[in-house]
């Protein structure tokens, strides 16, 4: 077939095709008021989740033998389980949360909360063992033996805790970055198994739940709702969209050293509500690849029936994409992300892209209005890393903007040189995309240059 390479000169064709379909959801930058409202709701939920079982049962057991350790252990277990529930909700891709917190905010809070369920549930396990030992007038080690040999539910709960702690350890950044993403992702799925086991144990045997049906029912409903969110937004809707659009690979086009564009063809793409800068989780139905999903930004607005992503080989999975066969079926989950034109707070924008981060900037640039006069900065260590630069250059010209290329090492071309290139940076929305380190350093540079934090929008490429 003739090449279906996306030509910026034909962007108006893509615009006309997209206008026939639905507008993407207006995923704006999160507001302080909305964030405060979410915190209040989660805080009230924490109060009910802990207070109801305590009032209904745990408080009355405080004065028994081992009662203090039992009370504190039960309370920490409730708090840890509630925070685990919140993490499941954050991982569900609930659209309302993504609109309020932003996709980056959801990831930020998921990571920030992650240690606390493990810490609190571990304290819960230790204190309840001490409480049982004190009540039975046994040593702690002897009580552990009784638990293992007598209470199968507690054995399964211990296994669940071990799984959770193991996953928590491999999720530490210094360890996570050394593990292939697909292995980390598969291990991370075991967390759902651990949560199911620990929840069943807590409701069946927890001092705050035994003989207290109101507490049991309220917690069961909360966890069933969380499970329904995960099944709906992480399984049901992605399966529906994948079957509806039926994407298949039609071309794999080299773009540079280790970089390929994958062009896909599908049905009803004019009805795919996506904004420039958003990404999908992609699952390629090919041997050894079908079981894992990876996030890649769409590198151009759809040209129905075509869609394109551009990927740099950074690991085993991304390295195999260059070998995809024409006709390979593709499943999608998304679109996700608030790195879009809807996040703008000001009339003018500055786009800063490092390396393969150009994919999000290129798609966002195409989605900006004509004559929007954007300033675009492409950062790369050498010319070979300037992927899609020709397309970006033409899109900038059509929008009456300015393009700067910063090529060289960080010592040769420091990030703060952007301040001299864009002296009115503080009056613009600043969109930054690239690796985690690049994004973090560039955000700091923009803040030092006087850019309002609410006007800084970022998309970090990471696990």
Helices and strands as residue ranges (DSSP letters): G 8-10, H 11-19, H 32-56, G 58-61, H 67-91, H 95-101, H 103-136, H 140-150, H 152-170, H 173-176, H 181-205, H 213-230, I 231-236, H 237-245, E 247-256, E 259-265, G 269-271, E 279-284, E 294-297, E 306-312, H 316-320, G 321-323, E 329-336, G 341-343, E 349-354, G 355-357, H 358-367, E 375-380, G 383-385, H 389-398, E 402-407, H 417-421, G 425-427, E 429-435, H 436-448, G 453-455, E 456-461
